[in-house]
Amino acid sequence: MKPENSEDKKYLFDKPASMKILAWSFLLSLVLLLALEFFIHKHTHFPSEEWPEFYCVFAFVAFVALVLSAKYILRPLVKRREDYYD
């Protein structure tokens, strides 16, 4: 009887076929949700919310702004020298 190694175990996300299925299912759900937005009635407060795919674009711009602000503004504030803990 051979002892179990972590190298011997195969998990769901280790298989390329599983990752391909997962990626295609995410892409399919994205396309489906984007298509459904044209048919769903929205109760808006601002005129810009009536634009098609407004929330997708808004979320993408907010995400990019968050990443860039974390990289160029927040990181220099909290970053320490390489020999800080020596």
N, CA, C and O atoms as a Tinker XYZ file with bonds, in Angstrom:
   344  protein
     1  N      0.844000   -1.179000    0.000000    73     2
     2  CA     0.000000    0.000000    0.000000    64     1     3
     3  C      0.890000    1.244000    0.000000    63     2     4     5
     4  O      1.799000    1.374000    0.820000    81     3
     5  N      0.620000    2.127000   -0.907000    73     3     6
     6  CA     1.422000    3.326000   -1.090000    64     5     7
     7  C      0.838000    4.465000   -0.244000    63     6     8     9
     8  O     -0.375000    4.675000   -0.253000    81     7
     9  N      1.701000    5.217000    0.500000    73     7    10
    10  CA     1.174000    6.347000    1.276000    64     9    11
    11  C      0.705000    7.465000    0.353000    63    10    12    13
    12  O      1.243000    7.676000   -0.734000    81    11
    13  N     -0.302000    8.160000    0.821000    73    11    14
    14  CA    -0.870000    9.237000    0.003000    64    13    15
    15  C     -0.006000   10.478000    0.088000    63    14    16    17
    16  O      0.327000   10.941000    1.179000    81    15
    17  N      0.350000   11.004000   -1.045000    73    15    18
    18  CA     1.072000   12.267000   -1.150000    64    17    19
    19  C      0.132000   13.330000   -1.670000    63    18    20    21
    20  O     -0.885000   13.042000   -2.301000    81    19
    21  N      0.493000   14.552000   -1.394000    73    19    22
    22  CA    -0.316000   15.623000   -1.957000    64    21    23
    23  C     -0.105000   15.701000   -3.467000    63    22    24    25
    24  O     -0.949000   16.248000   -4.177000    81    23
    25  N      1.014000   15.160000   -3.969000    73    23    26
    26  CA     1.287000   15.152000   -5.401000    64    25    27
    27  C      0.404000   14.140000   -6.137000    63    26    28    29
    28  O      0.134000   14.300000   -7.327000    81    27
    29  N     -0.043000   13.101000   -5.430000    73    27    30
    30  CA    -0.854000   12.066000   -6.053000    64    29    31
    31  C     -2.315000   12.485000   -6.208000    63    30    32    33
    32  O     -3.011000   11.988000   -7.094000    81    31
    33  N     -2.773000   13.374000   -5.371000    73    31    34
    34  CA    -4.174000   13.777000   -5.404000    64    33    35
    35  C     -4.418000   14.719000   -6.573000    63    34    36    37
    36  O     -3.611000   15.604000   -6.856000    81    35
    37  N     -5.523000   14.518000   -7.231000    73    35    38
    38  CA    -5.956000   15.407000   -8.304000    64    37    39
    39  C     -7.247000   16.082000   -7.860000    63    38    40    41
    40  O     -8.221000   15.419000   -7.502000    81    39
    41  N     -7.239000   17.384000   -7.891000    73    39    42
    42  CA    -8.398000   18.142000   -7.488000    64    41    43
    43  C     -9.123000   18.679000   -8.715000    63    42    44    45
    44  O     -8.633000   18.578000   -9.839000    81    43
    45  N    -10.289000   19.247000   -8.481000    73    43    46
    46  CA   -11.130000   19.722000   -9.573000    64    45    47
    47  C    -10.441000   20.802000  -10.395000    63    46    48    49
    48  O    -10.505000   20.777000  -11.624000    81    47
    49  N     -9.784000   21.748000   -9.734000    73    47    50
    50  CA    -9.181000   22.867000  -10.439000    64    49    51
    51  C     -7.787000   22.556000  -10.969000    63    50    52    53
    52  O     -7.162000   23.424000  -11.579000    81    51
    53  N     -7.286000   21.353000  -10.757000    73    51    54
    54  CA    -5.998000   20.944000  -11.307000    64    53    55
    55  C     -6.125000   20.458000  -12.745000    63    54    56    57
    56  O     -5.137000   20.412000  -13.478000    81    55
    57  N     -7.320000   20.099000  -13.144000    73    55    58
    58  CA    -7.528000   19.550000  -14.482000    64    57    59
    59  C     -7.802000   20.668000  -15.486000    63    58    60    61
    60  O     -8.686000   21.493000  -15.253000    81    59
    61  N     -7.071000   20.713000  -16.588000    73    59    62
    62  CA    -7.313000   21.753000  -17.593000    64    61    63
    63  C     -8.721000   21.692000  -18.191000    63    62    64    65
    64  O     -9.295000   22.729000  -18.524000    81    63
    65  N     -9.269000   20.507000  -18.326000    73    63    66
    66  CA   -10.618000   20.374000  -18.881000    64    65    67
    67  C    -11.653000   21.026000  -17.958000    63    66    68    69
    68  O    -12.598000   21.656000  -18.433000    81    67
    69  N    -11.479000   20.878000  -16.649000    73    67    70
    70  CA   -12.403000   21.498000  -15.697000    64    69    71
    71  C    -12.300000   23.015000  -15.748000    63    70    72    73
    72  O    -13.307000   23.715000  -15.648000    81    71
    73  N    -11.100000   23.513000  -15.902000    73    71    74
    74  CA   -10.912000   24.954000  -15.982000    64    73    75
    75  C    -11.520000   25.526000  -17.261000    63    74    76    77
    76  O    -12.051000   26.637000  -17.264000    81    75
    77  N    -11.437000   24.763000  -18.338000    73    75    78
    78  CA   -12.027000   25.210000  -19.602000    64    77    79
    79  C    -13.551000   25.262000  -19.484000    63    78    80    81
    80  O    -14.180000   26.208000  -19.958000    81    79
    81  N    -14.137000   24.255000  -18.857000    73    79    82
    82  CA   -15.586000   24.230000  -18.646000    64    81    83
    83  C    -16.007000   25.395000  -17.753000    63    82    84    85
    84  O    -17.017000   26.048000  -18.017000    81    83
    85  N    -15.245000   25.652000  -16.708000    73    83    86
    86  CA   -15.552000   26.744000  -15.795000    64    85    87
    87  C    -15.466000   28.099000  -16.502000    63    86    88    89
    88  O    -16.338000   28.949000  -16.320000    81    87
    89  N    -14.428000   28.300000  -17.299000    73    87    90
    90  CA   -14.275000   29.560000  -18.026000    64    89    91
    91  C    -15.415000   29.762000  -19.019000    63    90    92    93
    92  O    -15.951000   30.865000  -19.127000    81    91
    93  N    -15.789000   28.718000  -19.739000    73    91    94
    94  CA   -16.888000   28.843000  -20.710000    64    93    95
    95  C    -18.221000   29.079000  -20.004000    63    94    96    97
    96  O    -19.070000   29.807000  -20.520000    81    95
    97  N    -18.415000   28.473000  -18.829000    73    95    98
    98  CA   -19.671000   28.698000  -18.115000    64    97    99
    99  C    -19.745000   30.129000  -17.593000    63    98   100   101
   100  O    -20.820000   30.728000  -17.601000    81    99
   101  N    -18.617000   30.692000  -17.137000    73    99   102
   102  CA   -18.602000   32.095000  -16.733000    64   101   103
   103  C    -18.890000   33.007000  -17.918000    63   102   104   105
   104  O    -19.658000   33.961000  -17.797000    81   103
   105  N    -18.284000   32.721000  -19.052000    73   103   106
   106  CA   -18.492000   33.537000  -20.246000    64   105   107
   107  C    -19.943000   33.459000  -20.709000    63   106   108   109
   108  O    -20.529000   34.476000  -21.081000    81   107
   109  N    -20.518000   32.279000  -20.688000    73   107   110
   110  CA   -21.913000   32.103000  -21.087000    64   109   111
   111  C    -22.854000   32.857000  -20.151000    63   110   112   113
   112  O    -23.799000   33.501000  -20.606000    81   111
   113  N    -22.595000   32.779000  -18.839000    73   111   114
   114  CA   -23.450000   33.504000  -17.898000    64   113   115
   115  C    -23.289000   35.013000  -18.065000    63   114   116   117
   116  O    -24.261000   35.750000  -17.901000    81   115
   117  N    -22.093000   35.488000  -18.386000    73   115   118
   118  CA   -21.890000   36.907000  -18.645000    64   117   119
   119  C    -22.686000   37.372000  -19.850000    63   118   120   121
   120  O    -23.363000   38.398000  -19.787000    81   119
   121  N    -22.613000   36.633000  -20.941000    73   119   122
   122  CA   -23.346000   37.000000  -22.153000    64   121   123
   123  C    -24.854000   36.943000  -21.898000    63   122   124   125
   124  O    -25.591000   37.815000  -22.360000    81   123
   125  N    -25.310000   35.945000  -21.182000    73   123   126
   126  CA   -26.731000   35.824000  -20.869000    64   125   127
   127  C    -27.220000   37.007000  -20.030000    63   126   128   129
   128  O    -28.279000   37.570000  -20.307000    81   127
   129  N    -26.461000   37.377000  -19.017000    73   127   130
   130  CA   -26.869000   38.502000  -18.176000    64   129   131
   131  C    -26.824000   39.826000  -18.925000    63   130   132   133
   132  O    -27.678000   40.688000  -18.716000    81   131
   133  N    -25.835000   39.993000  -19.793000    73   131   134
   134  CA   -25.772000   41.214000  -20.594000    64   133   135
   135  C    -26.944000   41.300000  -21.563000    63   134   136   137
   136  O    -27.479000   42.385000  -21.793000    81   135
   137  N    -27.344000   40.176000  -22.129000    73   135   138
   138  CA   -28.484000   40.164000  -23.044000    64   137   139
   139  C    -29.796000   40.396000  -22.300000    63   138   140   141
   140  O    -30.688000   41.072000  -22.811000    81   139
   141  N    -29.915000   39.843000  -21.107000    73   139   142
   142  CA   -31.149000   40.015000  -20.334000    64   141   143
   143  C    -31.368000   41.454000  -19.892000    63   142   144   145
   144  O    -32.506000   41.866000  -19.663000    81   143
   145  N    -30.304000   42.213000  -19.771000    73   143   146
   146  CA   -30.452000   43.589000  -19.308000    64   145   147
   147  C    -31.269000   44.443000  -20.275000    63   146   148   149
   148  O    -31.897000   45.417000  -19.859000    81   147
   149  N    -31.268000   44.093000  -21.546000    73   147   150
   150  CA   -32.057000   44.848000  -22.520000    64   149   151
   151  C    -33.557000   44.608000  -22.360000    63   150   152   153
   152  O    -34.358000   45.422000  -22.819000    81   151
   153  N    -33.951000   43.515000  -21.723000    73   151   154
   154  CA   -35.362000   43.155000  -21.610000    64   153   155
   155  C    -35.949000   43.400000  -20.221000    63   154   156   157
   156  O    -37.158000   43.257000  -20.036000    81   155
   157  N    -35.134000   43.761000  -19.257000    73   155   158
   158  CA   -35.611000   43.960000  -17.893000    64   157   159
   159  C    -35.859000   45.440000  -17.658000    63   158   160   161
   160  O    -35.014000   46.282000  -17.961000    81   159
   161  N    -37.035000   45.744000  -17.113000    73   159   162
   162  CA   -37.389000   47.129000  -16.830000    64   161   163
   163  C    -36.652000   47.591000  -15.570000    63   162   164   165
   164  O    -36.650000   46.900000  -14.551000    81   163
   165  N    -36.025000   48.772000  -15.657000    73   163   166
   166  CA   -35.277000   49.309000  -14.528000    64   165   167
   167  C    -35.957000   50.573000  -14.017000    63   166   168   169
   168  O    -36.435000   51.394000  -14.799000    81   167
   169  N    -35.993000   50.717000  -12.706000    73   167   170
   170  CA   -36.484000   51.939000  -12.079000    64   169   171
   171  C    -35.261000   52.780000  -11.740000    63   170   172   173
   172  O    -34.543000   52.485000  -10.784000    81   171
   173  N    -35.026000   53.824000  -12.523000    73   171   174
   174  CA   -33.800000   54.583000  -12.367000    64   173   175
   175  C    -34.053000   55.893000  -11.638000    63   174   176   177
   176  O    -35.166000   56.418000  -11.634000    81   175
   177  N    -32.999000   56.407000  -11.023000    73   175   178
   178  CA   -33.054000   57.703000  -10.348000    64   177   179
   179  C    -32.362000   58.783000  -11.167000    63   178   180   181
   180  O    -32.719000   59.958000  -11.086000    81   179
   181  N    -31.373000   58.381000  -11.952000    73   179   182
   182  CA   -30.599000   59.319000  -12.750000    64   181   183
   183  C    -30.698000   58.934000  -14.225000    63   182   184   185
   184  O    -30.829000   57.752000  -14.542000    81   183
   185  N    -30.638000   59.904000  -15.124000    73   183   186
   186  CA   -30.742000   59.588000  -16.558000    64   185   187
   187  C    -29.624000   58.671000  -17.068000    63   186   188   189
   188  O    -29.840000   57.886000  -17.992000    81   187
   189  N    -28.458000   58.765000  -16.483000    73   187   190
   190  CA   -27.343000   57.925000  -16.945000    64   189   191
   191  C    -27.583000   56.447000  -16.661000    63   190   192   193
   192  O    -27.006000   55.592000  -17.333000    81   191
   193  N    -28.419000   56.134000  -15.682000    73   191   194
   194  CA   -28.706000   54.737000  -15.368000    64   193   195
   195  C    -29.528000   54.057000  -16.454000    63   194   196   197
   196  O    -29.610000   52.829000  -16.490000    81   195
   197  N    -30.131000   54.834000  -17.333000    73   195   198
   198  CA   -30.927000   54.256000  -18.413000    64   197   199
   199  C    -30.073000   53.791000  -19.585000    63   198   200   201
   200  O    -30.563000   53.064000  -20.449000    81   199
   201  N    -28.806000   54.197000  -19.631000    73   199   202
   202  CA   -27.917000   53.757000  -20.704000    64   201   203
   203  C    -27.743000   52.252000  -20.650000    63   202   204   205
   204  O    -27.665000   51.676000  -19.565000    81   203
   205  N    -27.679000   51.605000  -21.811000    73   203   206
   206  CA   -27.478000   50.146000  -21.797000    64   205   207
   207  C    -26.108000   49.793000  -21.217000    63   206   208   209
   208  O    -25.100000   50.424000  -21.534000    81   207
   209  N    -26.096000   48.806000  -20.391000    73   207   210
   210  CA   -24.884000   48.278000  -19.754000    64   209   211
   211  C    -24.177000   49.326000  -18.901000    63   210   212   213
   212  O    -22.954000   49.285000  -18.769000    81   211
   213  N    -24.924000   50.262000  -18.321000    73   211   214
   214  CA   -24.328000   51.314000  -17.499000    64   213   215
   215  C    -23.608000   50.725000  -16.291000    63   214   216   217
   216  O    -22.487000   51.128000  -15.980000    81   215
   217  N    -24.238000   49.778000  -15.612000    73   215   218
   218  CA   -23.651000   49.238000  -14.396000    64   217   219
   219  C    -22.399000   48.412000  -14.679000    63   218   220   221
   220  O    -21.490000   48.372000  -13.851000    81   219
   221  N    -22.339000   47.761000  -15.825000    73   219   222
   222  CA   -21.131000   47.017000  -16.197000    64   221   223
   223  C    -19.958000   47.961000  -16.407000    63   222   224   225
   224  O    -18.859000   47.717000  -15.910000    81   223
   225  N    -20.193000   49.019000  -17.130000    73   223   226
   226  CA   -19.131000   49.995000  -17.395000    64   225   227
   227  C    -18.739000   50.707000  -16.099000    63   226   228   229
   228  O    -17.551000   50.907000  -15.843000    81   227
   229  N    -19.704000   51.085000  -15.295000    73   227   230
   230  CA   -19.431000   51.755000  -14.036000    64   229   231
   231  C    -18.594000   50.867000  -13.112000    63   230   232   233
   232  O    -17.633000   51.337000  -12.502000    81   231
   233  N    -18.952000   49.596000  -13.009000    73   231   234
   234  CA   -18.210000   48.682000  -12.152000    64   233   235
   235  C    -16.789000   48.475000  -12.664000    63   234   236   237
   236  O    -15.851000   48.409000  -11.869000    81   235
   237  N    -16.620000   48.372000  -13.975000    73   235   238
   238  CA   -15.284000   48.195000  -14.536000    64   237   239
   239  C    -14.415000   49.420000  -14.270000    63   238   240   241
   240  O    -13.258000   49.281000  -13.876000    81   239
   241  N    -14.953000   50.605000  -14.478000    73   239   242
   242  CA   -14.191000   51.834000  -14.235000    64   241   243
   243  C    -13.855000   51.968000  -12.752000    63   242   244   245
   244  O    -12.741000   52.363000  -12.408000    81   243
   245  N    -14.790000   51.648000  -11.878000    73   243   246
   246  CA   -14.533000   51.716000  -10.441000    64   245   247
   247  C    -13.456000   50.716000  -10.030000    63   246   248   249
   248  O    -12.600000   51.034000   -9.204000    81   247
   249  N    -13.491000   49.520000  -10.593000    73   247   250
   250  CA   -12.482000   48.509000  -10.278000    64   249   251
   251  C    -11.100000   48.957000  -10.724000    63   250   252   253
   252  O    -10.132000   48.831000   -9.975000    81   251
   253  N    -11.003000   49.480000  -11.940000    73   251   254
   254  CA    -9.708000   49.953000  -12.445000    64   253   255
   255  C     -9.207000   51.110000  -11.598000    63   254   256   257
   256  O     -8.017000   51.169000  -11.291000    81   255
   257  N    -10.082000   52.033000  -11.211000    73   255   258
   258  CA    -9.684000   53.154000  -10.362000    64   257   259
   259  C     -9.210000   52.671000   -8.997000    63   258   260   261
   260  O     -8.247000   53.209000   -8.450000    81   259
   261  N     -9.872000   51.670000   -8.445000    73   259   262
   262  CA    -9.480000   51.121000   -7.158000    64   261   263
   263  C     -8.099000   50.481000   -7.231000    63   262   264   265
   264  O     -7.266000   50.698000   -6.352000    81   263
   265  N     -7.856000   49.698000   -8.270000    73   263   266
   266  CA    -6.557000   49.035000   -8.421000    64   265   267
   267  C     -5.447000   50.060000   -8.627000    63   266   268   269
   268  O     -4.386000   49.959000   -8.011000    81   267
   269  N     -5.683000   51.039000   -9.483000    73   267   270
   270  CA    -4.652000   52.045000   -9.737000    64   269   271
   271  C     -4.383000   52.909000   -8.510000    63   270   272   273
   272  O     -3.233000   53.254000   -8.238000    81   271
   273  N     -5.427000   53.262000   -7.768000    73   271   274
   274  CA    -5.201000   54.048000   -6.555000    64   273   275
   275  C     -4.469000   53.226000   -5.493000    63   274   276   277
   276  O     -3.649000   53.771000   -4.754000    81   275
   277  N     -4.749000   51.938000   -5.406000    73   275   278
   278  CA    -4.036000   51.092000   -4.461000    64   277   279
   279  C     -2.567000   50.950000   -4.855000    63   278   280   281
   280  O     -1.691000   50.904000   -3.991000    81   279
   281  N     -2.303000   50.882000   -6.148000    73   279   282
   282  CA    -0.930000   50.686000   -6.602000    64   281   283
   283  C     -0.101000   51.956000   -6.485000    63   282   284   285
   284  O      1.039000   51.899000   -6.025000    81   283
   285  N     -0.640000   53.095000   -6.888000    73   283   286
   286  CA     0.161000   54.305000   -6.981000    64   285   287
   287  C     -0.013000   55.272000   -5.814000    63   286   288   289
   288  O      0.822000   56.158000   -5.630000    81   287
   289  N     -1.072000   55.128000   -5.022000    73   287   290
   290  CA    -1.277000   56.050000   -3.908000    64   289   291
   291  C     -1.105000   55.344000   -2.566000    63   290   292   293
   292  O     -0.341000   55.802000   -1.716000    81   291
   293  N     -1.810000   54.235000   -2.374000    73   291   294
   294  CA    -1.777000   53.569000   -1.077000    64   293   295
   295  C     -0.507000   52.752000   -0.847000    63   294   296   297
   296  O      0.004000   52.717000    0.273000    81   295
   297  N      0.002000   52.104000   -1.870000    73   295   298
   298  CA     1.188000   51.270000   -1.699000    64   297   299
   299  C      2.400000   52.073000   -1.234000    63   298   300   301
   300  O      3.092000   51.626000   -0.319000    81   299
   301  N      2.689000   53.237000   -1.820000    73   299   302
   302  CA     3.828000   54.005000   -1.299000    64   301   303
   303  C      3.645000   54.463000    0.150000    63   302   304   305
   304  O      4.630000   54.685000    0.854000    81   303
   305  N      2.413000   54.605000    0.596000    73   303   306
   306  CA     2.176000   55.028000    1.972000    64   305   307
   307  C      2.465000   53.927000    2.985000    63   306   308   309
   308  O      2.947000   54.213000    4.081000    81   307
   309  N      2.181000   52.679000    2.641000    73   307   310
   310  CA     2.343000   51.586000    3.602000    64   309   311
   311  C      3.569000   50.719000    3.335000    63   310   312   313
   312  O      3.896000   49.855000    4.149000    81   311
   313  N      4.240000   50.927000    2.232000    73   311   314
   314  CA     5.394000   50.101000    1.888000    64   313   315
   315  C      6.575000   50.448000    2.796000    63   314   316   317
   316  O      6.818000   51.617000    3.093000    81   315
   317  N      7.298000   49.426000    3.229000    73   315   318
   318  CA     8.476000   49.594000    4.070000    64   317   319
   319  C      9.728000   49.255000    3.277000    63   318   320   321
   320  O      9.671000   48.576000    2.253000    81   319
   321  N     10.860000   49.742000    3.771000    73   319   322
   322  CA    12.128000   49.392000    3.143000    64   321   323
   323  C     12.355000   47.891000    3.246000    63   322   324   325
   324  O     11.758000   47.217000    4.086000    81   323
   325  N     13.210000   47.386000    2.398000    73   323   326
   326  CA    13.457000   45.946000    2.372000    64   325   327
   327  C     14.109000   45.465000    3.683000    63   326   328   329
   328  O     13.866000   44.335000    4.106000    81   327
   329  N     14.908000   46.282000    4.311000    73   327   330
   330  CA    15.594000   45.867000    5.562000    64   329   331
   331  C     14.886000   46.409000    6.811000    63   330   332   333
   332  O     15.525000   46.548000    7.854000    81   331
   333  N     13.621000   46.710000    6.735000    73   331   334
   334  CA    12.874000   47.300000    7.835000    64   333   335
   335  C     12.818000   46.371000    9.065000    63   334   336   337
   336  O     12.921000   46.843000   10.197000    81   335
   337  N     12.657000   45.079000    8.851000    73   335   338
   338  CA    12.489000   44.140000    9.966000    64   337   339
   339  C     13.808000   43.515000   10.398000    63   338   340   341
   340  O     13.793000   42.622000   11.246000    81   339
   341  N     14.935000   43.934000    9.864000    73   339   342
   342  CA    16.233000   43.345000   10.241000    64   341   343
   343  C     16.772000   43.889000   11.536000    63   342   344
   344  O     17.850000   43.486000   11.974000    81   343
